């Protein structure tokens, strides 16, 4: 039987790499990576080719005819574009409609959040600095991810929207001994509110395994899905880390008022143009803390209220990576860090004691330029 042909956009990223792994391991997919011509010879792309991923060269800003050519004989499109490239998916979706793509998965893969003023990563406006709703503000912009989703629906293109829980790899605190620094991307030394808000967790490596199940499941066509492994709280995660490591971890509780102030300050600081992604780093952090730590959005029950289907209901036999076993590997020194290939901000490092192999999440995601500066760095 012929394999389903999946075009994967952003296969060299953290989420895209997990999806590439999951599709290849499933065995029922032929994986084709779509890359910019200028990126075709990068080491990460060459490594994908060595594993059997075919490569097609095309920029998302190319003409519709070029995009149609890149989509030839493709069954499913999975997009993992960056935060500043969300609307670049719209021409690809239009081309996908013209060639008869069976399912289009736009770039979601964040924690569930209602659109319109909670998290910029969901709303993302790049053209005008509209203030958002939430602490200290009055107006909100048209949400950009939702704009992409609505464009897909308007052209009647088959789709599935996939969001995920907070990654295992970002969830645990630093130990006083420093022995888990090698795998960490930030100090992660704050507990939001009282630390008892339930939040969904997903191992980054399991995202691809979930995607392989979701995109061949007729029940998920034209639906939203939350892919997650378990639900926990920050206090429970700290308890587990203390038990496994046999170290006492200080608990730095940050009240709701402080998080609200951070959100307001970060939004005000980021509303300067031309667009500088570095200024959005503290906004990402503050709004994530506000969403899952204060509002409690990253909760399967709330996700069901928002209309998501849950992988726990759809795939009861799925065996996720065990969270305790993952933390044990981190403490043993055998876990793999994430965002290992991004630019380091020396100024940010002062805020996070680190080993030679560790670095900051935010500066790995967004390379720092000479002219850019983050609120966190200041």
VEXDREN-2710 file (C-alpha; in Angstrom, 1 decimal):
% VEXDREN-2710
k/r/px/py/pz
1/UNK/0.0/0.0/0.0
2/UNK/1.3/3.4/-0.9
3/UNK/2.4/5.8/1.9
4/UNK/0.7/9.1/2.7
5/UNK/2.8/11.9/1.4
6/UNK/3.3/14.7/4.0
7/UNK/4.9/18.1/3.2
8/UNK/6.5/19.4/6.4
9/UNK/7.3/23.1/6.7
10/UNK/9.8/23.9/9.4
11/UNK/11.2/20.4/9.7
12/UNK/14.5/21.6/11.1
13/UNK/13.0/23.3/14.2
14/UNK/12.3/21.8/17.6
15/UNK/8.6/21.0/16.9
16/UNK/9.2/20.3/13.3
17/UNK/12.0/17.9/14.1
18/UNK/9.8/16.0/16.6
19/UNK/7.1/15.8/13.9
20/UNK/9.6/14.5/11.3
21/UNK/10.7/11.9/13.8
22/UNK/7.2/10.8/14.6
23/UNK/6.1/10.5/11.0
24/UNK/9.3/8.5/10.0
25/UNK/8.9/6.2/13.0
26/UNK/5.2/5.6/12.3
27/UNK/6.2/4.1/8.9
28/UNK/3.0/5.0/7.0
29/UNK/4.2/8.3/5.8
30/UNK/6.6/9.6/3.1
31/UNK/8.0/12.9/4.5
32/UNK/9.0/15.8/2.3
33/UNK/10.5/18.9/3.8
34/UNK/9.8/22.3/2.3
35/UNK/12.8/24.6/2.8
36/UNK/14.0/27.9/1.4
37/UNK/16.5/27.5/-1.4
38/UNK/19.1/29.4/0.8
39/UNK/18.6/26.8/3.6
40/UNK/18.9/23.6/1.5
41/UNK/22.5/22.9/2.4
42/UNK/22.3/23.7/6.1
43/UNK/23.6/20.8/8.3
44/UNK/20.1/20.3/9.9
45/UNK/18.6/19.8/6.4
46/UNK/21.3/17.5/5.3
47/UNK/20.8/15.4/8.4
48/UNK/17.1/15.1/7.6
49/UNK/17.9/13.9/4.1
50/UNK/20.2/11.3/5.5
51/UNK/17.2/9.9/7.4
52/UNK/15.1/9.6/4.3
53/UNK/13.3/13.0/4.2
54/UNK/13.0/14.3/0.7
55/UNK/13.6/18.1/0.2
56/UNK/11.7/20.5/-2.0
57/UNK/13.0/24.0/-2.3
58/UNK/10.5/26.9/-2.3
59/UNK/10.0/30.0/-0.3
60/UNK/6.6/30.6/1.2
61/UNK/6.7/34.1/-0.3
62/UNK/7.0/32.6/-3.8
63/UNK/4.3/32.9/-6.4
64/UNK/1.2/30.8/-6.2
65/UNK/2.3/28.8/-9.2
66/UNK/5.6/28.0/-7.6
67/UNK/3.8/26.9/-4.4
68/UNK/1.5/24.7/-6.4
69/UNK/4.5/23.1/-8.0
70/UNK/6.0/22.4/-4.5
71/UNK/2.7/20.8/-3.5
72/UNK/2.6/18.4/-6.4
73/UNK/1.4/14.9/-5.3
74/UNK/1.2/15.9/-1.6
75/UNK/-1.6/14.5/0.5
76/UNK/-1.1/16.4/3.8
77/UNK/0.6/19.7/4.7
78/UNK/2.0/20.2/8.3
79/UNK/3.3/23.7/9.0
80/UNK/5.7/24.6/11.8
81/UNK/6.6/28.1/10.8
82/UNK/8.1/30.7/13.2
83/UNK/6.0/33.2/15.2
84/UNK/6.7/36.0/12.8
85/UNK/5.7/34.0/9.7
86/UNK/2.1/33.0/10.5
87/UNK/0.5/34.9/7.7
88/UNK/3.0/33.4/5.2
89/UNK/0.9/30.3/5.5
90/UNK/-2.1/31.9/3.8
91/UNK/-0.7/31.7/0.2
92/UNK/0.4/28.1/0.9
93/UNK/-3.2/27.3/2.0
94/UNK/-4.6/28.8/-1.1
95/UNK/-2.3/26.8/-3.3
96/UNK/-3.2/23.7/-1.2
97/UNK/-6.8/24.3/-2.0
98/UNK/-6.1/24.5/-5.7
99/UNK/-4.2/21.2/-5.8
100/UNK/-6.7/19.3/-3.6
101/UNK/-4.7/18.8/-0.4
102/UNK/-6.6/16.3/1.8
103/UNK/-5.6/18.0/5.1
104/UNK/-3.8/21.2/6.1
105/UNK/-2.3/21.5/9.6
106/UNK/-1.5/25.2/10.2
107/UNK/1.1/26.1/12.8
108/UNK/-0.5/25.9/16.2
109/UNK/1.4/23.8/18.7
110/UNK/1.1/26.2/21.6
111/UNK/-0.9/25.8/24.9
112/UNK/-4.7/26.3/24.5
113/UNK/-5.7/29.9/25.0
114/UNK/-8.8/31.8/23.8
115/UNK/-8.0/34.3/21.0
116/UNK/-8.2/38.0/21.4
117/UNK/-6.0/39.4/24.1
118/UNK/-4.5/36.8/26.3
119/UNK/-1.3/35.7/24.4
120/UNK/0.4/37.5/21.6
121/UNK/1.7/34.1/20.3
122/UNK/-1.9/33.3/19.4
123/UNK/-3.0/36.8/18.4
124/UNK/0.3/38.0/16.8
125/UNK/-0.1/41.3/15.0
126/UNK/2.9/42.4/13.0
127/UNK/1.7/45.5/11.3
128/UNK/0.2/47.9/13.9
129/UNK/0.8/48.2/17.6
130/UNK/-2.7/47.6/19.0
131/UNK/-2.9/47.2/22.8
132/UNK/-4.4/44.0/24.0
133/UNK/-7.0/43.1/26.6
134/UNK/-5.9/41.9/29.9
135/UNK/-4.3/43.7/32.9
136/UNK/-4.3/47.5/32.3
137/UNK/-5.4/47.6/28.7
138/UNK/-8.7/48.2/26.9
139/UNK/-8.5/47.1/23.3
140/UNK/-7.5/44.0/21.4
141/UNK/-6.2/43.3/17.8
142/UNK/-7.5/40.8/15.3
143/UNK/-5.8/37.6/16.2
144/UNK/-3.3/36.4/13.6
145/UNK/-3.4/32.7/14.1
146/UNK/-7.1/32.9/14.0
147/UNK/-6.9/35.0/10.8
148/UNK/-4.9/32.1/9.3
149/UNK/-7.5/29.6/10.6
150/UNK/-10.4/31.6/9.3
151/UNK/-8.7/32.0/5.9
152/UNK/-8.5/28.2/5.7
153/UNK/-12.2/27.8/6.6
154/UNK/-13.3/30.4/4.1
155/UNK/-11.7/28.5/1.2
156/UNK/-13.2/25.2/2.5
157/UNK/-9.8/23.6/2.9
158/UNK/-9.8/20.4/5.0
159/UNK/-7.8/21.1/8.2
160/UNK/-6.9/20.0/11.7
161/UNK/-5.7/22.5/14.4
162/UNK/-3.2/20.9/16.9
163/UNK/-2.1/22.5/20.2
164/UNK/0.0/20.9/22.9
165/UNK/0.7/21.1/26.6
166/UNK/3.7/22.9/28.2
167/UNK/6.8/20.9/27.3
168/UNK/8.4/18.6/29.8
169/UNK/11.7/20.2/28.7
170/UNK/10.6/23.6/30.1
171/UNK/8.7/22.6/33.2
172/UNK/11.2/21.7/35.9
173/UNK/13.1/24.0/38.2
174/UNK/16.8/24.5/38.6
175/UNK/18.6/22.5/41.4
176/UNK/20.8/24.2/43.9
177/UNK/23.7/22.0/42.9
178/UNK/23.4/23.1/39.3
179/UNK/23.6/19.6/37.9
180/UNK/20.6/20.0/35.6
181/UNK/21.8/23.3/34.1
182/UNK/23.2/21.5/31.0
183/UNK/19.7/20.7/29.8
184/UNK/17.9/23.9/30.9
185/UNK/17.0/26.8/28.7
186/UNK/16.2/29.3/31.5
187/UNK/16.5/29.5/35.3
188/UNK/12.8/28.5/35.7
189/UNK/12.9/29.5/39.4
190/UNK/9.5/31.0/39.8
191/UNK/6.2/29.5/40.9
192/UNK/3.2/31.4/39.6
193/UNK/0.6/32.4/42.1
194/UNK/0.3/29.7/44.7
195/UNK/1.6/27.0/42.3
196/UNK/-1.6/24.9/42.4
197/UNK/-3.1/25.6/39.0
198/UNK/-3.4/22.4/36.9
199/UNK/-1.5/22.5/33.6
200/UNK/-1.2/20.1/30.8
201/UNK/2.3/18.7/30.0
202/UNK/3.7/17.2/26.8
203/UNK/7.1/15.8/26.1
204/UNK/8.5/17.5/23.0
205/UNK/9.5/14.1/21.6
206/UNK/5.9/12.9/21.8
207/UNK/4.4/15.7/19.7
208/UNK/5.5/13.9/16.5
209/UNK/4.0/10.6/17.7
210/UNK/0.7/12.4/18.4
211/UNK/0.7/14.1/15.0
212/UNK/1.2/10.8/13.2
213/UNK/-2.0/9.5/14.9
214/UNK/-4.0/12.7/14.5
215/UNK/-3.4/13.3/10.8
216/UNK/-4.5/9.8/9.8
217/UNK/-7.6/9.9/12.0
218/UNK/-10.9/10.7/10.2
219/UNK/-12.3/11.9/13.6
220/UNK/-10.0/14.8/13.7
221/UNK/-10.7/16.2/10.3
222/UNK/-11.8/19.9/10.6
223/UNK/-11.4/19.7/14.4
224/UNK/-9.1/21.1/17.1
225/UNK/-7.0/18.7/19.1
226/UNK/-5.1/19.1/22.3
227/UNK/-2.1/16.7/22.5
228/UNK/-0.9/16.2/26.0
229/UNK/0.6/13.5/28.3
230/UNK/-0.6/14.4/31.8
231/UNK/-1.8/17.2/34.1
232/UNK/0.2/18.5/37.0
233/UNK/0.9/21.6/39.0
234/UNK/4.1/23.5/39.7
235/UNK/4.1/22.5/43.3
236/UNK/3.8/18.8/42.4
237/UNK/6.7/19.2/39.9
238/UNK/8.9/20.8/42.6
239/UNK/7.9/17.9/45.0
240/UNK/8.9/15.3/42.4
241/UNK/12.2/17.0/41.6
242/UNK/13.1/17.2/45.3
243/UNK/12.2/13.5/45.8
244/UNK/14.3/12.3/42.8
245/UNK/17.2/14.6/43.3
246/UNK/17.2/14.6/47.1
247/UNK/17.9/18.3/47.0
248/UNK/15.8/21.0/48.7
249/UNK/14.6/23.6/46.2
250/UNK/13.7/27.2/47.2
251/UNK/10.1/28.1/46.2
252/UNK/9.9/31.6/44.9
253/UNK/6.1/32.3/44.7
254/UNK/5.2/35.2/42.4
255/UNK/1.8/36.8/43.1
256/UNK/-0.8/37.5/40.5
257/UNK/-0.4/41.2/40.8
258/UNK/3.3/40.9/39.8
259/UNK/2.4/38.8/36.8
260/UNK/-0.2/41.3/35.7
261/UNK/2.4/44.1/36.0
262/UNK/4.8/42.2/34.0
263/UNK/2.3/41.6/31.2
264/UNK/1.4/45.3/31.1
265/UNK/5.1/46.4/31.0
266/UNK/6.1/43.8/28.4
267/UNK/3.2/44.8/26.1
268/UNK/4.1/48.4/26.4
269/UNK/7.7/47.7/25.7
270/UNK/7.0/45.6/22.7
271/UNK/4.6/48.0/20.9
272/UNK/7.4/49.8/19.0
273/UNK/8.0/49.4/15.3
274/UNK/9.7/48.4/13.0
275/UNK/9.0/44.9/14.3
276/UNK/11.8/43.7/16.6
277/UNK/11.3/40.1/17.8
278/UNK/13.7/40.6/20.7
279/UNK/11.3/43.0/22.3
280/UNK/8.6/40.3/22.4
281/UNK/10.7/37.8/24.4
282/UNK/9.6/39.1/27.9
283/UNK/6.0/39.4/26.4
284/UNK/6.1/35.7/25.5
285/UNK/7.2/34.8/29.0
286/UNK/4.8/37.1/30.9
287/UNK/1.8/36.1/28.8
288/UNK/2.5/32.4/29.1
289/UNK/2.7/32.8/32.9
290/UNK/-0.5/34.8/32.9
291/UNK/-2.3/32.2/30.6
292/UNK/-1.4/28.9/32.2
293/UNK/-0.3/30.1/35.7
294/UNK/-3.0/32.6/36.5
295/UNK/-6.0/32.0/34.2
296/UNK/-5.5/28.2/34.1
297/UNK/-6.0/28.1/30.3
298/UNK/-3.7/25.1/29.8
299/UNK/-6.1/22.6/31.2
300/UNK/-7.8/19.8/29.3
301/UNK/-11.2/20.6/30.8
302/UNK/-11.0/24.2/29.6
303/UNK/-9.7/23.0/26.2
304/UNK/-12.8/20.9/25.9
305/UNK/-14.9/24.0/26.7
306/UNK/-13.0/25.8/23.8
307/UNK/-14.0/22.9/21.5
308/UNK/-10.8/20.8/21.5
309/UNK/-10.8/17.1/21.2
310/UNK/-8.3/15.5/23.7
311/UNK/-5.7/12.9/22.7
312/UNK/-6.4/11.2/26.1
313/UNK/-10.0/10.5/24.8
314/UNK/-9.0/9.7/21.2
315/UNK/-6.0/7.5/21.9
316/UNK/-6.4/5.8/25.3
317/UNK/-3.8/3.2/24.4
318/UNK/-1.1/5.8/23.6
319/UNK/2.0/5.3/25.8
320/UNK/3.5/8.7/26.5
321/UNK/6.9/9.3/27.8
322/UNK/6.7/9.0/31.6
323/UNK/7.3/12.4/33.3
324/UNK/9.2/10.9/36.3
325/UNK/11.4/8.9/34.0
326/UNK/12.2/12.0/32.0
327/UNK/13.1/14.0/35.2
328/UNK/15.3/11.1/36.3
329/UNK/17.2/11.3/33.0
330/UNK/17.7/15.0/33.4
331/UNK/19.1/14.5/36.9
332/UNK/21.3/11.6/35.7
333/UNK/22.8/13.9/33.0
334/UNK/21.5/11.9/30.0
335/UNK/18.7/14.2/28.8
336/UNK/19.1/16.2/25.6
337/UNK/18.7/20.0/25.9
338/UNK/16.6/22.0/23.4
339/UNK/17.4/25.0/21.3
340/UNK/21.1/24.1/21.2
341/UNK/21.8/25.8/17.9
342/UNK/20.7/29.4/18.5
343/UNK/22.6/32.6/19.2
344/UNK/23.6/33.3/22.9
345/UNK/23.0/36.6/24.6
346/UNK/25.8/37.1/27.1
347/UNK/23.8/39.9/28.8
348/UNK/21.0/37.5/29.5
349/UNK/23.3/34.9/30.9
350/UNK/24.0/37.1/33.9
351/UNK/20.5/36.3/35.0
352/UNK/20.9/32.6/34.9
353/UNK/23.9/30.7/36.4
354/UNK/24.9/28.3/33.7
355/UNK/27.5/25.7/32.5
356/UNK/29.4/26.0/29.3
357/UNK/26.7/23.8/27.5
358/UNK/23.6/25.6/28.8
359/UNK/21.9/28.8/27.6
360/UNK/18.8/30.9/27.6
361/UNK/15.6/29.7/25.9
362/UNK/14.7/33.2/24.7
363/UNK/18.0/34.1/23.1
364/UNK/18.3/30.7/21.5
365/UNK/14.9/31.2/19.8
366/UNK/15.6/34.8/18.8
367/UNK/19.2/35.7/17.9
368/UNK/20.2/39.0/19.4
369/UNK/21.2/41.8/17.1
370/UNK/23.4/44.8/18.1
371/UNK/20.5/47.1/18.0
372/UNK/18.0/45.0/19.8
373/UNK/17.4/44.7/23.5
374/UNK/15.0/42.8/25.7
375/UNK/13.2/43.8/28.8
376/UNK/14.7/40.8/30.5
377/UNK/18.2/41.9/29.7
378/UNK/17.5/45.4/31.1
END
